[in-house]
Amino acid sequence: MLAIVLLAGCANSHKSGLSEQPTSTAELVGAKEVDPGMRERIAHALGRDTDEKAFRDALKQRPDNVDAAIPLARALLARKCPNDALEVLDGILLAAPGDLRALNAKAVVLDHEGRHREAQELYRQALAAEPANPMLRNNFKLSLAIEAKTETGGANPPPQADGWHFSALSRTSQCGSGSEW
């Protein structure tokens, strides 16, 4: 809401002074003077915050809700907040110990942070429970390959084999409040 109010001045920046009439939210959303790229970034940021809040609220209601914890951790990792993502995943593993998806998600974050041996231990733990799981097997192999490449001085990790392992991190953003849930 605050971002939209702050943009009221930007939407009317072609005028010589501040507008005497405040611009309504509806007018701002459809304003042609606002850069379309900026409008999209604002809408995305507001949506992201809403999604993260919804996931955190779901975790408050049910601390073992893996379906809320994993997308929240993914969003935090995408915002370059791996410690917050690990905190969320540690919480879910306390509430749902041994959950394969939560173990995998935490291992992915650890791999992303270069903590391959810790990640591989989690993959092994999950694979002991379900040895034929293709997601776990694939991510475990990727972790081993990345660790080997890192140790031999290779700069480029192998390409992504699934949609969640090492999700895109091109966006820059500040980390959130972490232990809010």
C-alpha positions as CSV (number, residue, x, y, z in Angstrom):
1,M,0.0,0.0,0.0
2,L,2.8,2.4,0.9
3,A,4.6,1.7,-2.4
4,I,1.5,2.7,-4.3
5,V,1.1,5.9,-2.3
6,L,4.7,6.8,-3.0
7,L,4.2,6.3,-6.7
8,A,1.5,8.9,-6.8
9,G,4.1,11.5,-7.2
10,C,5.9,9.6,-9.9
11,A,2.7,9.0,-11.9
12,N,2.2,12.8,-12.0
13,S,5.9,13.8,-12.4
14,H,5.3,15.5,-15.7
15,K,3.4,18.3,-13.8
16,S,5.4,21.2,-12.3
17,G,4.3,20.6,-8.7
18,L,2.7,18.1,-6.5
19,S,-0.8,17.2,-7.4
20,E,-3.5,18.8,-5.2
21,Q,-5.7,15.7,-5.7
22,P,-4.3,12.4,-4.4
23,T,-4.2,9.7,-7.1
24,S,-6.4,6.7,-6.2
25,T,-5.1,3.2,-6.2
26,A,-7.3,2.3,-9.1
27,E,-5.9,5.2,-11.1
28,L,-2.3,4.2,-10.3
29,V,-2.8,0.6,-11.3
30,G,-4.1,1.7,-14.8
31,A,-1.9,4.9,-15.1
32,K,-0.2,5.1,-18.5
33,E,2.5,7.4,-17.1
34,V,3.9,4.7,-14.8
35,D,6.6,2.7,-16.4
36,P,5.1,-0.7,-17.2
37,G,8.2,-2.5,-16.0
38,M,8.0,-0.6,-12.7
39,R,4.3,-1.5,-12.4
40,E,5.1,-5.2,-12.9
41,R,7.9,-5.1,-10.3
42,I,5.6,-3.5,-7.8
43,A,2.8,-5.9,-8.4
44,H,5.3,-8.8,-8.1
45,A,6.8,-7.5,-4.9
46,L,3.4,-6.9,-3.3
47,G,2.3,-10.4,-4.4
48,R,5.4,-12.0,-3.1
49,D,5.0,-10.3,0.3
50,T,1.3,-11.5,0.4
51,D,2.3,-15.0,-0.6
52,E,5.0,-15.2,2.1
53,K,2.6,-13.9,4.7
54,A,0.1,-16.5,3.7
55,F,2.7,-19.2,4.0
56,R,3.8,-18.0,7.3
57,D,0.2,-17.8,8.6
58,A,-0.4,-21.3,7.4
59,L,2.7,-22.5,9.3
60,K,1.4,-20.7,12.4
61,Q,-1.8,-22.7,12.2
62,R,-0.1,-26.0,11.3
63,P,3.6,-26.1,12.1
64,D,3.9,-29.4,10.2
65,N,2.5,-27.9,6.9
66,V,5.2,-28.9,4.4
67,D,3.1,-27.6,1.6
68,A,3.5,-24.1,3.1
69,A,7.1,-24.4,4.3
70,I,8.6,-25.5,1.0
71,P,7.3,-22.6,-1.2
72,L,8.2,-20.2,1.6
73,A,11.7,-21.5,1.7
74,R,11.9,-21.3,-2.1
75,A,10.8,-17.7,-2.0
76,L,13.3,-16.9,0.7
77,L,16.1,-18.6,-1.3
78,A,15.1,-16.7,-4.4
79,R,15.3,-13.4,-2.4
80,K,18.8,-14.5,-1.4
81,C,17.8,-15.2,2.2
82,P,19.2,-18.7,2.7
83,N,19.5,-18.4,6.5
84,D,15.8,-17.6,6.7
85,A,15.0,-20.5,4.4
86,L,17.0,-22.9,6.6
87,E,15.2,-21.6,9.6
88,V,11.8,-22.3,8.1
89,L,13.0,-25.8,7.0
90,D,14.5,-26.5,10.5
91,G,11.1,-25.6,11.9
92,I,9.2,-27.9,9.6
93,L,11.7,-30.8,10.4
94,L,11.0,-30.3,14.1
95,A,7.3,-30.5,13.5
96,A,7.5,-33.3,10.8
97,P,10.7,-35.1,11.4
98,G,11.9,-37.3,8.6
99,D,9.6,-35.7,6.0
100,L,11.3,-36.5,2.7
101,R,10.3,-33.3,0.9
102,A,11.5,-31.1,3.8
103,L,14.8,-33.1,4.0
104,N,15.3,-32.6,0.3
105,A,14.4,-28.9,0.4
106,K,16.9,-28.2,3.3
107,A,19.6,-30.2,1.4
108,V,19.0,-28.0,-1.7
109,V,19.5,-24.8,0.4
110,L,22.6,-26.3,2.0
111,D,23.9,-27.2,-1.5
112,H,23.2,-23.7,-2.7
113,E,25.2,-22.4,0.2
114,G,28.2,-24.6,-0.7
115,R,27.6,-26.9,2.4
116,H,27.6,-30.0,0.2
117,R,28.6,-32.5,2.8
118,E,25.8,-31.5,5.1
119,A,23.4,-31.6,2.2
120,Q,24.6,-35.1,1.2
121,E,24.0,-36.3,4.7
122,L,20.4,-35.2,4.4
123,Y,20.0,-36.8,1.0
124,R,21.4,-40.1,2.4
125,Q,19.0,-39.9,5.3
126,A,16.0,-39.4,3.0
127,L,17.3,-42.1,0.5
128,A,17.5,-44.6,3.4
129,A,13.8,-44.2,3.8
130,E,13.0,-44.2,0.1
131,P,15.9,-45.4,-2.0
132,A,14.1,-45.3,-5.4
133,N,12.9,-41.7,-5.1
134,P,14.1,-40.0,-8.3
135,M,14.1,-36.5,-7.0
136,L,16.3,-37.4,-4.0
137,R,18.6,-39.6,-6.2
138,N,19.0,-36.8,-8.8
139,N,19.6,-34.1,-6.2
140,F,22.1,-36.3,-4.4
141,K,24.0,-36.9,-7.6
142,L,24.0,-33.2,-8.4
143,S,25.3,-32.4,-5.0
144,L,28.2,-34.9,-5.4
145,A,29.0,-33.5,-8.9
146,I,29.0,-29.9,-7.8
147,E,31.2,-30.7,-4.8
148,A,33.6,-32.6,-7.1
149,K,33.7,-29.7,-9.6
150,T,34.2,-27.2,-6.8
151,E,37.1,-29.2,-5.3
152,T,38.7,-29.5,-8.7
153,G,38.4,-25.8,-9.4
154,G,35.6,-25.9,-12.0
155,A,33.6,-22.7,-11.9
156,N,30.3,-23.7,-13.5
157,P,27.9,-26.0,-11.8
158,P,26.1,-28.7,-13.8
159,P,22.8,-27.5,-15.3
160,Q,19.6,-27.8,-13.3
161,A,17.9,-31.1,-13.5
162,D,14.7,-30.1,-11.8
163,G,12.8,-27.0,-11.2
164,W,13.6,-26.4,-7.6
165,H,17.3,-27.4,-7.2
166,F,19.2,-24.1,-7.3
167,S,16.3,-22.0,-8.2
168,A,17.0,-18.7,-10.1
169,L,18.5,-16.1,-7.9
170,S,18.8,-13.2,-10.2
171,R,16.5,-10.9,-8.2
172,T,18.1,-8.9,-5.4
173,S,16.1,-8.2,-2.3
174,Q,16.5,-7.7,1.4
175,C,15.9,-10.7,3.7
176,G,12.7,-10.7,5.7
177,S,12.1,-11.1,9.4
178,G,13.2,-14.7,9.6
179,S,11.6,-16.1,12.7
180,E,8.3,-14.5,12.4
181,W,6.2,-17.7,12.2
